[in-house]
Amino acid sequence: IEAISHWFEHLPDLSLFDGKMPVPLTKSALGERWKESLSGGEFSKSFWFTINDECDAIVGIVGIDSVDYIHGDGVLALYFADHVRRKGLGIRASAMLIDIAFGQLRLNRMTSYYRSDNDATRALTGTLGFQVEGKMRRAWFTGGKHHDVLVIGLLASEWAETRANLRKTLKGGPEITLGRAPWSSSEWSDPT
């Protein structure tokens, strides 16, 4: 919370990331809001990870949120500091989370939501194979205006082919590992 709370002070970014947080929160209020998600537990409904750069500074957070073990669904969520956006971290971190969702948690689908004017999220999730499943009209309020929200989904049965194609197309760029080397358990990087 200490490392990321200042990100949530930038209202335009906040309004793209969290439609239920209409105004910036204090550091302590943000910590309280995320308390349950960060506590873990046997049947956690949220799994959040930090993305750290080579100096170990936190530059992003990614998660599988609102996990529904009965129906096999989870919500993909990610947020990156402005200075590291569009550098290949989001696609790799998202792919790793999808691997975890389908391989470890045995979910059947991943869901996500984004404002209709969020072109960066549209491009990223499209590359990951998400399909638009619906639109919630004027469902996200920010800046004195209502925006449409797109509902997107990816099935486990669709991920294997998308994953193979994605590994072929991601050339160069950053390496994402889960855990700290040499103990990391999986990675998403250039496969060559």
N, CA, C and O of each residue as an XYZ file, in Angstrom:
768
protein
N       0.840     -1.189      0.000
C       0.000      0.000      0.000
C       0.879      1.245      0.000
O       0.601      2.214     -0.707
N       1.933      1.208      0.793
C       2.858      2.345      0.846
C       3.395      2.681     -0.550
O       3.468      3.848     -0.935
N       3.765      1.651     -1.290
C       4.403      1.855     -2.587
C       3.436      2.291     -3.681
O       3.840      2.989     -4.610
N       2.169      1.894     -3.593
C       1.245      2.165     -4.700
C       0.194      3.224     -4.401
O      -0.509      3.653     -5.315
N       0.064      3.657     -3.154
C      -1.032      4.565     -2.805
C      -1.007      5.856     -3.623
O      -2.065      6.390     -3.956
N       0.175      6.364     -3.948
C       0.237      7.617     -4.723
C      -0.306      7.455     -6.140
O      -0.723      8.437     -6.753
N      -0.308      6.223     -6.673
C      -0.880      6.006     -8.004
C      -2.368      6.345     -8.005
O      -2.908      6.854     -8.987
N      -3.013      6.050     -6.881
C      -4.457      6.210     -6.787
C      -4.868      7.660     -6.524
O      -6.052      7.952     -6.355
N      -3.900      8.554     -6.492
C      -4.195      9.968     -6.334
C      -4.437     10.651     -7.672
O      -4.959     11.765     -7.704
N      -4.074     10.017     -8.765
C      -4.252     10.583    -10.096
C      -5.633     10.174    -10.605
O      -5.822      9.058    -11.090
N      -6.582     11.080    -10.490
C      -7.980     10.761    -10.752
C      -8.254     10.179    -12.138
O      -9.042      9.238    -12.230
N      -7.650     10.683    -13.229
C      -7.933     10.063    -14.531
C      -7.522      8.576    -14.586
O      -8.243      7.761    -15.162
N      -6.379      8.224    -13.994
C      -5.971      6.818    -13.965
C      -6.874      6.008    -13.044
O      -7.287      4.899    -13.383
N      -7.174      6.566    -11.885
C      -8.038      5.882    -10.936
C      -9.382      5.565    -11.568
O      -9.943      4.491    -11.352
N      -9.892      6.505    -12.348
C     -11.208      6.300    -12.951
C     -11.192      5.231    -14.041
O     -12.246      4.701    -14.394
N     -10.025      4.906    -14.575
C      -9.930      3.805    -15.537
C      -9.776      2.463    -14.829
O     -10.247      1.439    -15.323
N      -9.117      2.468    -13.675
C      -8.797      1.228    -12.970
C      -9.924      0.738    -12.080
O     -10.225     -0.456    -12.080
N     -10.553      1.619    -11.325
C     -11.517      1.191    -10.319
C     -12.771      2.046    -10.402
O     -12.778      3.196     -9.964
N     -13.815      1.487    -10.957
C     -15.073      2.208    -11.098
C     -15.841      2.362     -9.805
O     -16.842      3.078     -9.769
N     -15.397      1.705     -8.732
C     -16.095      1.800     -7.453
C     -15.389      2.738     -6.483
O     -15.810      2.879     -5.335
N     -14.334      3.371     -6.934
C     -13.592      4.313     -6.098
C     -13.674      5.685     -6.784
O     -12.782      6.038     -7.555
N     -14.736      6.464     -6.511
C     -14.963      7.689     -7.267
C     -14.000      8.832     -6.950
O     -13.837      9.749     -7.755
N     -13.373      8.780     -5.796
C     -12.411      9.818     -5.412
C     -11.183      9.146     -4.817
O     -11.274      8.033     -4.299
N     -10.043      9.807     -4.886
C      -8.840      9.229     -4.273
C      -9.037      9.019     -2.771
O      -9.719      9.796     -2.104
N      -8.429      7.961     -2.260
C      -8.508      7.641     -0.837
C      -7.181      7.956     -0.159
O      -6.137      8.003     -0.810
N      -7.229      8.168      1.136
C      -5.991      8.314      1.887
C      -5.278      6.962      1.901
O      -5.880      5.930      1.603
N      -4.007      6.980      2.244
C      -3.230      5.751      2.300
C      -3.863      4.747      3.262
O      -3.963      3.564      2.936
N      -4.289      5.196      4.435
C      -4.884      4.277      5.413
C      -6.231      3.748      4.929
O      -6.545      2.578      5.147
N      -7.030      4.590      4.275
C      -8.320      4.131      3.745
C      -8.110      3.109      2.627
O      -8.849      2.129      2.531
N      -7.096      3.342      1.781
C      -6.795      2.385      0.717
C      -6.358      1.045      1.318
O      -6.773     -0.016      0.850
N      -5.524      1.100      2.350
C      -5.095     -0.118      3.042
C      -6.271     -0.881      3.629
O      -6.318     -2.109      3.550
N      -7.201     -0.179      4.205
C      -8.393     -0.818      4.779
C      -9.251     -1.444      3.685
O      -9.778     -2.544      3.852
N      -9.385     -0.741      2.576
C     -10.193     -1.250      1.454
C      -9.602     -2.547      0.887
O     -10.342     -3.447      0.488
N      -8.264     -2.639      0.852
C      -7.598     -3.798      0.278
C      -7.240     -4.863      1.321
O      -6.654     -5.889      0.976
N      -7.579     -4.635      2.565
C      -7.179     -5.513      3.670
C      -7.534     -6.987      3.413
O      -6.679     -7.862      3.545
N      -8.768     -7.252      3.056
C      -9.198     -8.631      2.836
C      -8.468     -9.268      1.653
O      -8.056    -10.426      1.725
N      -8.309     -8.511      0.566
C      -7.629     -9.043     -0.613
C      -6.178     -9.382     -0.330
O      -5.646    -10.352     -0.870
N      -5.535     -8.583      0.518
C      -4.116     -8.788      0.801
C      -3.862     -9.824      1.887
O      -2.727    -10.271      2.057
N      -4.892    -10.211      2.619
C      -4.691    -11.133      3.733
C      -4.546    -12.581      3.298
O      -4.012    -13.395      4.050
N      -5.011    -12.921      2.097
C      -4.915    -14.309      1.633
C      -5.911    -15.181      2.382
O      -6.963    -14.708      2.814
N      -5.582    -16.425      2.529
C      -6.474    -17.346      3.223
C      -6.689    -18.596      2.410
O      -6.311    -18.671      1.241
N      -7.306    -19.583      3.046
C      -7.487    -20.876      2.403
C      -8.305    -20.793      1.118
O      -7.963    -21.417      0.114
N      -9.384    -20.021      1.156
C     -10.226    -19.891     -0.021
C     -10.312    -18.417     -0.424
O     -11.392    -17.829     -0.473
N      -9.171    -17.855     -0.704
C      -9.107    -16.453     -1.066
C      -9.892    -16.197     -2.342
O      -9.890    -17.013     -3.264
N     -10.549    -15.075     -2.381
C     -11.295    -14.684     -3.574
C     -10.499    -13.711     -4.428
O     -10.956    -13.298     -5.494
N      -9.315    -13.346     -3.967
C      -8.451    -12.426     -4.704
C      -7.002    -12.846     -4.572
O      -6.558    -13.273     -3.506
N      -6.277    -12.721     -5.658
C      -4.845    -13.006     -5.672
C      -4.163    -11.823     -6.344
O      -4.316    -11.611     -7.547
N      -3.410    -11.055     -5.564
C      -2.760     -9.859     -6.074
C      -1.260    -10.014     -6.014
O      -0.718    -10.583     -5.066
N      -0.591     -9.503     -7.034
C       0.860     -9.578     -7.136
C       1.398     -8.202     -7.510
O       0.741     -7.428     -8.206
N       2.595     -7.919     -7.037
C       3.257     -6.687     -7.464
C       4.196     -7.019     -8.609
O       4.729     -8.125     -8.697
N       4.386     -6.062     -9.468
C       5.389     -6.149    -10.532
C       6.509     -5.215    -10.096
O       6.299     -4.015     -9.917
N       7.692     -5.774     -9.927
C       8.838     -5.005     -9.475
C       9.840     -4.885    -10.603
O      10.022     -5.815    -11.389
N      10.491     -3.727    -10.680
C      11.520     -3.543    -11.694
C      12.848     -4.110    -11.208
O      12.917     -4.701    -10.131
N      13.896     -3.932    -11.996
C      15.201     -4.509    -11.659
C      15.796     -3.931    -10.379
O      16.709     -4.526     -9.805
N      15.296     -2.783     -9.921
C      15.753     -2.179     -8.654
C      14.826     -2.541     -7.508
O      14.972     -2.017     -6.404
N      13.877     -3.430     -7.756
C      12.900     -3.923     -6.791
C      11.834     -2.890     -6.415
O      11.135     -3.061     -5.417
N      11.706     -1.827     -7.201
C      10.639     -0.854     -6.981
C       9.350     -1.404     -7.590
O       9.377     -2.010     -8.661
N       8.242     -1.198     -6.919
C       6.954     -1.660     -7.436
C       6.520     -0.734     -8.570
O       6.419      0.480     -8.390
N       6.265     -1.320     -9.738
C       5.840     -0.548    -10.905
C       4.460     -0.966    -11.405
O       3.924     -0.348    -12.325
N       3.877     -2.015    -10.804
C       2.558     -2.452    -11.225
C       1.950     -3.401    -10.223
O       2.643     -3.993     -9.396
N       0.640     -3.534    -10.311
C      -0.084     -4.544     -9.542
C      -0.996     -5.278    -10.515
O      -1.605     -4.669    -11.394
N      -1.080     -6.582    -10.348
C      -1.933     -7.409    -11.190
C      -2.659     -8.400    -10.299
O      -2.142     -8.800     -9.257
N      -3.848     -8.795    -10.704
C      -4.577     -9.708     -9.856
C      -5.653    -10.491    -10.566
O      -6.116    -10.149    -11.655
N      -6.024    -11.555     -9.893
C      -7.220    -12.321    -10.235
C      -8.176    -12.022     -9.091
O      -7.939    -12.436     -7.956
N      -9.236    -11.317     -9.379
C     -10.142    -10.833     -8.348
C     -11.496    -11.526     -8.481
O     -11.799    -12.131     -9.509
N     -12.297    -11.429     -7.436
C     -13.674    -11.951     -7.440
C     -13.731    -13.398     -7.905
O     -14.587    -13.759     -8.712
N     -12.825    -14.229     -7.399
C     -12.783    -15.632     -7.799
C     -14.041    -16.346     -7.315
O     -14.392    -16.283     -6.137
N     -14.701    -17.014     -8.229
C     -15.893    -17.796     -7.936
C     -15.545    -19.261     -8.197
O     -15.537    -19.707     -9.344
N     -15.261    -20.001     -7.135
C     -14.832    -21.389     -7.272
C     -15.964    -22.307     -7.715
O     -15.708    -23.348     -8.320
N     -17.183    -21.947     -7.433
C     -18.318    -22.785     -7.826
C     -18.503    -22.761     -9.334
O     -18.662    -23.805     -9.965
N     -18.482    -21.571     -9.904
C     -18.725    -21.443    -11.338
C     -17.445    -21.356    -12.164
O     -17.500    -21.363    -13.394
N     -16.300    -21.276    -11.501
C     -15.019    -21.291    -12.207
C     -14.687    -20.016    -12.947
O     -14.250    -20.062    -14.097
N     -14.890    -18.867    -12.297
C     -14.653    -17.584    -12.944
C     -13.799    -16.702    -12.041
O     -13.868    -16.796    -10.816
N     -12.997    -15.850    -12.659
C     -12.222    -14.846    -11.943
C     -12.084    -13.622    -12.827
O     -12.203    -13.710    -14.049
N     -11.834    -12.483    -12.207
C     -11.727    -11.222    -12.939
C     -10.264    -10.814    -13.029
O      -9.574    -10.709    -12.015
N      -9.799    -10.585    -14.245
C      -8.430    -10.118    -14.484
C      -8.380     -8.610    -14.241
O      -9.200     -7.858    -14.767
N      -7.404     -8.181    -13.436
C      -7.235     -6.753    -13.161
C      -5.750     -6.419    -13.180
O      -4.930     -7.205    -12.704
N      -5.403     -5.266    -13.723
C      -4.012     -4.834    -13.717
C      -3.931     -3.328    -13.734
O      -4.821     -2.639    -14.233
N      -2.840     -2.829    -13.176
C      -2.598     -1.391    -13.119
C      -1.102     -1.175    -13.059
O      -0.412     -1.805    -12.258
N      -0.593     -0.285    -13.905
C       0.842     -0.020    -13.960
C       1.121      1.463    -13.806
O       0.325      2.306    -14.220
N       2.256      1.769    -13.207
C       2.710      3.157    -13.124
C       2.857      3.700    -14.539
O       3.222      2.970    -15.461
N       2.577      4.956    -14.697
C       2.572      5.574    -16.020
C       3.887      5.382    -16.778
O       3.861      5.143    -17.985
N       5.016      5.479    -16.114
C       6.310      5.440    -16.805
C       6.686      4.056    -17.346
O       7.657      3.951    -18.096
N       5.959      2.997    -16.994
C       6.278      1.661    -17.527
C       5.177      1.112    -18.438
O       5.249     -0.040    -18.865
N       4.186      1.904    -18.732
C       3.107      1.433    -19.603
C       3.592      1.293    -21.037
O       4.501      2.000    -21.474
N       2.972      0.369    -21.761
C       3.249      0.119    -23.182
C       4.680     -0.342    -23.432
O       5.284     -0.016    -24.453
N       5.207     -1.103    -22.485
C       6.558     -1.651    -22.626
C       6.540     -3.189    -22.603
O       7.599     -3.814    -22.550
N       5.347     -3.800    -22.644
C       5.246     -5.249    -22.691
C       5.051     -5.928    -21.354
O       4.955     -7.154    -21.300
N       4.990     -5.166    -20.268
C       4.788     -5.772    -18.950
C       3.363     -6.287    -18.777
O       3.154     -7.388    -18.267
N       2.393     -5.497    -19.199
C       0.989     -5.858    -19.001
C       0.600     -7.139    -19.699
O      -0.084     -7.976    -19.110
N       1.016     -7.315    -20.931
C       0.652     -8.517    -21.683
C       1.277     -9.757    -21.055
O       0.626    -10.797    -20.959
N       2.539     -9.654    -20.626
C       3.228    -10.793    -20.029
C       2.679    -11.120    -18.643
O       2.470    -12.287    -18.311
N       2.448    -10.089    -17.840
C       1.891    -10.319    -16.502
C       0.481    -10.893    -16.600
O       0.123    -11.785    -15.830
N      -0.316    -10.396    -17.529
C      -1.675    -10.916    -17.714
C      -1.641    -12.377    -18.153
O      -2.411    -13.198    -17.655
N      -0.744    -12.699    -19.090
C      -0.628    -14.089    -19.551
C      -0.246    -15.008    -18.401
O      -0.762    -16.121    -18.302
N       0.650    -14.556    -17.531
C       1.043    -15.372    -16.388
C      -0.145    -15.586    -15.447
O      -0.343    -16.686    -14.932
N      -0.933    -14.531    -15.225
C      -2.114    -14.676    -14.372
C      -3.141    -15.622    -14.979
O      -3.765    -16.412    -14.271
N      -3.310    -15.536    -16.276
C      -4.258    -16.438    -16.940
C      -3.769    -17.878    -16.809
O      -4.572    -18.785    -16.588
N      -2.462    -18.096    -16.942
C      -1.902    -19.436    -16.708
C      -2.237    -19.924    -15.301
O      -2.629    -21.075    -15.116
N      -2.083    -19.054    -14.323
C      -2.390    -19.419    -12.932
C      -3.880    -19.719    -12.776
O      -4.258    -20.704    -12.142
N      -4.718    -18.869    -13.352
C      -6.166    -19.046    -13.238
C      -6.626    -20.386    -13.803
O      -7.424    -21.091    -13.185
N      -6.113    -20.731    -14.985
C      -6.561    -21.963    -15.628
C      -5.782    -23.187    -15.159
O      -6.344    -24.279    -15.073
N      -4.501    -23.019    -14.855
C      -3.677    -24.163    -14.480
C      -3.682    -24.495    -13.002
O      -3.735    -25.667    -12.629
N      -3.628    -23.475    -12.152
C      -3.540    -23.711    -10.707
C      -4.901    -23.644    -10.016
O      -5.226    -24.495     -9.188
N      -5.681    -22.644    -10.356
C      -6.984    -22.472     -9.706
C      -8.080    -23.290    -10.394
O      -9.181    -23.438     -9.864
N      -7.766    -23.817    -11.578
C      -8.693    -24.634    -12.365
C      -9.989    -23.912    -12.697
O     -11.068    -24.504    -12.701
N      -9.859    -22.618    -12.975
C     -11.031    -21.859    -13.386
C     -11.381    -22.214    -14.824
O     -10.540    -22.714    -15.571
N     -12.601    -21.959    -15.199
C     -13.073    -22.244    -16.549
C     -13.032    -21.010    -17.438
O     -12.973    -21.121    -18.663
N     -13.062    -19.827    -16.815
C     -13.088    -18.609    -17.593
C     -12.470    -17.469    -16.798
O     -12.403    -17.500    -15.569
N     -12.021    -16.463    -17.539
C     -11.592    -15.201    -16.961
C     -12.509    -14.128    -17.533
O     -12.869    -14.152    -18.709
N     -12.867    -13.211    -16.691
C     -13.724    -12.104    -17.075
C     -12.946    -10.819    -16.833
O     -12.040    -10.790    -16.001
N     -13.285     -9.777    -17.539
C     -12.765     -8.457    -17.220
C     -13.758     -7.424    -17.715
O     -14.671     -7.728    -18.483
N     -13.561     -6.208    -17.262
C     -14.433     -5.098    -17.603
C     -13.549     -3.895    -17.913
O     -12.500     -3.717    -17.294
N     -13.963     -3.084    -18.856
C     -13.246     -1.834    -19.074
C     -14.173     -0.794    -19.679
O     -15.157     -1.108    -20.350
N     -13.816      0.461    -19.413
C     -14.577      1.557    -19.997
C     -14.416      1.531    -21.504
O     -13.341      1.222    -22.017
N     -15.469      1.850    -22.200
C     -15.453      1.774    -23.662
C     -14.426      2.699    -24.299
O     -14.045      2.477    -25.448
N     -13.971      3.715    -23.605
C     -12.968      4.628    -24.169
C     -11.535      4.242    -23.789
O     -10.601      4.994    -24.067
N     -11.357      3.100    -23.167
C     -10.024      2.654    -22.734
C      -9.395      1.808    -23.842
O      -9.457      0.579    -23.806
N      -8.801      2.466    -24.807
C      -8.233      1.788    -25.972
C      -7.060      0.880    -25.617
O      -6.877     -0.161    -26.248
N      -6.265      1.256    -24.617
C      -5.116      0.431    -24.226
C      -5.575     -0.920    -23.697
O      -5.000     -1.950    -24.049
N      -6.600     -0.929    -22.860
C      -7.119     -2.194    -22.328
C      -7.787     -3.001    -23.430
O      -7.669     -4.226    -23.458
N      -8.478     -2.336    -24.327
C      -9.110     -3.041    -25.456
C      -8.043     -3.787    -26.264
O      -8.229     -4.959    -26.594
N      -6.942     -3.130    -26.582
C      -5.881     -3.748    -27.386
C      -5.213     -4.889    -26.620
O      -4.985     -5.960    -27.183
N      -4.900     -4.671    -25.354
C      -4.221     -5.697    -24.559
C      -5.080     -6.947    -24.414
O      -4.609     -8.056    -24.668
N      -6.332     -6.776    -24.010
C      -7.181     -7.945    -23.795
C      -7.541     -8.635    -25.111
O      -7.730     -9.851    -25.138
N      -7.635     -7.878    -26.191
C      -7.864     -8.495    -27.494
C      -6.706     -9.386    -27.898
O      -6.915    -10.475    -28.432
N      -5.489     -8.931    -27.648
C      -4.300     -9.739    -27.948
C      -4.277    -11.008    -27.107
O      -3.784    -12.043    -27.556
N      -4.804    -10.935    -25.899
C      -4.866    -12.107    -25.012
C      -5.981    -13.075    -25.397
O      -6.060    -14.172    -24.846
N      -6.832    -12.687    -26.326
C      -7.898    -13.578    -26.784
C      -9.255    -13.342    -26.157
O     -10.194    -14.091    -26.425
N      -9.381    -12.318    -25.327
C     -10.682    -12.021    -24.733
C     -11.665    -11.618    -25.812
O     -11.305    -10.944    -26.777
N     -12.901    -12.031    -25.642
C     -13.976    -11.689    -26.568
C     -14.963    -10.758    -25.860
O     -15.251    -10.929    -24.676
N     -15.473     -9.774    -26.597
C     -16.511     -8.910    -26.033
C     -17.784     -9.735    -25.898
O     -18.258    -10.335    -26.863
N     -18.326     -9.755    -24.693
C     -19.523    -10.550    -24.414
C     -20.756     -9.689    -24.171
O     -21.887    -10.173    -24.182
N     -20.512     -8.417    -23.953
C     -21.653     -7.537    -23.721
C     -21.217     -6.133    -23.384
O     -20.034     -5.838    -23.215
N     -22.209     -5.284    -23.292
C     -21.957     -3.891    -22.953
C     -22.971     -3.483    -21.897
O     -24.170     -3.727    -22.031
N     -22.463     -2.859    -20.851
C     -23.336     -2.270    -19.842
C     -23.384     -0.773    -20.153
O     -22.396     -0.054    -20.008
N     -24.537     -0.340    -20.574
C     -24.691      1.041    -21.019
C     -24.614      2.014    -19.853
O     -25.291      1.862    -18.837
N     -23.751      3.034    -20.038
C     -23.612      4.123    -19.079
C     -23.486      3.610    -17.640
O     -24.179      4.087    -16.742
N     -22.608      2.647    -17.436
C     -22.481      1.994    -16.131
C     -21.293      2.479    -15.304
O     -21.146      2.064    -14.154
N     -20.452      3.334    -15.848
C     -19.245      3.792    -15.140
C     -19.270      5.311    -15.124
O     -19.246      5.947    -16.178
N     -19.319      5.896    -13.933
C     -19.413      7.347    -13.797
C     -18.076      7.918    -13.375
O     -17.514      7.509    -12.359
N     -17.566      8.857    -14.144
C     -16.345      9.563    -13.778
C     -16.290     10.886    -14.520
O     -16.791     11.010    -15.638
N     -15.684     11.854    -13.892
C     -15.530     13.153    -14.530
C     -16.844     13.804    -14.918
O     -16.902     14.545    -15.900
N     -17.900     13.537    -14.160
C     -19.205     14.128    -14.445
C     -19.933     13.503    -15.617
O     -20.913     14.057    -16.115
N     -19.453     12.341    -16.062
C     -20.039     11.715    -17.256
C     -20.159     10.199    -17.052
O     -19.332      9.582    -16.381
N     -21.184      9.627    -17.634
C     -21.349      8.174    -17.628
C     -20.716      7.581    -18.891
O     -20.834      8.139    -19.982
N     -20.052      6.455    -18.722
C     -19.414      5.746    -19.837
C     -19.985      4.334    -19.922
O     -20.397      3.756    -18.916
N     -20.002      3.793    -21.122
C     -20.349      2.383    -21.293
C     -19.204      1.520    -20.779
O     -18.042      1.923    -20.811
N     -19.549      0.332    -20.306
C     -18.562     -0.638    -19.836
C     -18.692     -1.889    -20.689
O     -19.788     -2.419    -20.869
N     -17.565     -2.356    -21.212
C     -17.563     -3.596    -21.985
C     -17.232     -4.753    -21.055
O     -16.332     -4.663    -20.220
N     -17.968     -5.828    -21.214
C     -17.738     -7.062    -20.467
C     -17.054     -8.021    -21.426
O     -17.558     -8.281    -22.519
N     -15.902     -8.546    -21.015
C     -15.148     -9.436    -21.890
C     -14.841    -10.735    -21.162
O     -14.807    -10.777    -19.933
N     -14.620    -11.792    -21.928
C     -14.331    -13.086    -21.322
C     -13.387    -13.911    -22.176
O     -13.293    -13.743    -23.392
N     -12.691    -14.810    -21.489
C     -11.776    -15.754    -22.124
C     -12.002    -17.112    -21.481
O     -11.947    -17.236    -20.257
N     -12.256    -18.127    -22.292
C     -12.470    -19.482    -21.780
C     -11.158    -20.250    -21.724
O     -10.253    -20.020    -22.525
N     -11.071    -21.155    -20.775
C      -9.874    -21.992    -20.657
C      -9.627    -22.754    -21.949
O      -8.479    -22.930    -22.355
N     -10.691    -23.205    -22.597
C     -10.548    -23.966    -23.847
C      -9.983    -23.117    -24.984
O      -9.438    -23.666    -25.941
N     -10.100    -21.802    -24.901
C      -9.565    -20.906    -25.923
C      -8.112    -20.511    -25.649
O      -7.395    -20.104    -26.562
N      -7.684    -20.632    -24.403
C      -6.389    -20.105    -24.000
C      -5.205    -20.877    -24.578
O      -4.192    -20.258    -24.904
N      -5.284    -22.178    -24.718
C      -4.127    -22.957    -25.183
C      -3.629    -22.468    -26.543
O      -2.429    -22.263    -26.727
N      -4.536    -22.282    -27.483
C      -4.132    -21.817    -28.811
C      -3.637    -20.374    -28.760
O      -2.610    -20.041    -29.352
N      -4.363    -19.534    -28.060
C      -3.952    -18.133    -27.937
C      -2.588    -18.044    -27.274
O      -1.740    -17.254    -27.688
N      -2.379    -18.856    -26.242
C      -1.109    -18.858    -25.496
C       0.049    -19.234    -26.416
O       1.092    -18.581    -26.405
N      -0.133    -20.276    -27.205
C       0.930    -20.726    -28.114
C       1.273    -19.639    -29.131
O       2.447    -19.383    -29.396
N       0.255    -19.003    -29.696
C       0.484    -17.927    -30.659
C       1.139    -16.714    -30.002
O       2.005    -16.070    -30.595
N       0.730    -16.414    -28.800
C       1.289    -15.276    -28.080
C       2.768    -15.492    -27.772
O       3.564    -14.560    -27.890
N       3.138    -16.687    -27.386
C       4.545    -16.982    -27.094
C       5.407    -16.790    -28.347
O       6.565    -16.382    -28.256
N       4.830    -17.088    -29.513
C       5.576    -16.910    -30.758
C       5.735    -15.444    -31.131
O       6.745    -15.054    -31.718
N       4.735    -14.626    -30.789
C       4.767    -13.227    -31.217
C       5.486    -12.298    -30.244
O       5.903    -11.208    -30.634
N       5.635    -12.700    -29.009
C       6.317    -11.843    -28.032
C       7.825    -12.028    -28.162
O       8.401    -12.945    -27.577
N       8.433    -11.180    -28.907
C       9.881    -11.248    -29.135
C      10.548    -10.107    -28.395
O      10.103     -8.961    -28.468
N      11.607    -10.421    -27.688
C      12.298     -9.392    -26.927
C      11.436     -8.895    -25.792
O      10.479     -9.558    -25.391
N      11.767     -7.745    -25.280
C      10.961     -7.166    -24.220
C      11.314     -7.705    -22.858
O      12.259     -8.479    -22.711
N      10.554     -7.295    -21.860
C      10.879     -7.643    -20.475
C      10.566     -9.102    -20.142
O       9.794     -9.767    -20.832
N      11.177     -9.566    -19.086
C      10.901    -10.909    -18.566
C      10.092    -10.757    -17.287
O      10.416     -9.933    -16.432
N       9.055    -11.545    -17.163
C       8.209    -11.550    -15.970
C       8.373    -12.913    -15.308
O       8.213    -13.945    -15.960
N       8.688    -12.920    -14.020
C       8.774    -14.181    -13.279
C       7.888    -14.101    -12.054
O       7.685    -13.027    -11.488
N       7.372    -15.230    -11.657
C       6.587    -15.318    -10.434
C       7.531    -15.770     -9.333
O       8.029    -16.896     -9.360
N       7.771    -14.923     -8.393
C       8.733    -15.220     -7.344
C      10.087    -14.652     -7.712
O      10.272    -14.078     -8.786
N      11.006    -14.818     -6.821
C      12.343    -14.262     -7.032
C      13.282    -15.350     -7.520
O      13.326    -16.447     -6.964
N      14.030    -15.034     -8.564
C      15.018    -15.977     -9.087
C      16.028    -16.264     -7.985
O      16.319    -15.342     -7.223
N      16.572    -17.427     -7.838
C      16.392    -18.585     -8.709
C      15.214    -19.474     -8.313
O      15.106    -20.602     -8.795
N      14.339    -18.989     -7.451
C      13.234    -19.819     -6.964
C      11.959    -19.629     -7.752
O      10.940    -20.233     -7.416
N      11.979    -18.812     -8.788
C      10.741    -18.526     -9.505
C      10.172    -19.801    -10.114
O      10.896    -20.677    -10.587
N       8.849    -19.868    -10.080
C       8.192    -21.101    -10.507
C       7.729    -21.080    -11.948
O       7.498    -22.140    -12.530
N       7.590    -19.928    -12.530
C       7.192    -19.854    -13.934
C       7.618    -18.495    -14.467
O       7.915    -17.578    -13.701
N       7.643    -18.380    -15.769
C       8.053    -17.104    -16.362
C       7.309    -16.874    -17.655
O       6.818    -17.807    -18.290
N       7.237    -15.605    -18.033
C       6.711    -15.199    -19.321
C       7.716    -14.249    -19.924
O       7.846    -13.104    -19.491
N       8.424    -14.728    -20.920
C       9.437    -13.915    -21.568
C       9.587    -14.392    -23.002
O       8.838    -15.254    -23.463
N      10.546    -13.833    -23.690
C      10.854    -14.245    -25.051
C      11.259    -15.712    -25.034
O      12.243    -16.052    -24.377
N      10.534    -16.611    -25.737
C      10.800    -18.038    -25.660
C      12.055    -18.486    -26.428
O      12.440    -19.651    -26.334
N      12.690    -17.597    -27.172
C      13.865    -18.013    -27.934
C      15.106    -18.010    -27.078
O      16.190    -18.336    -27.562
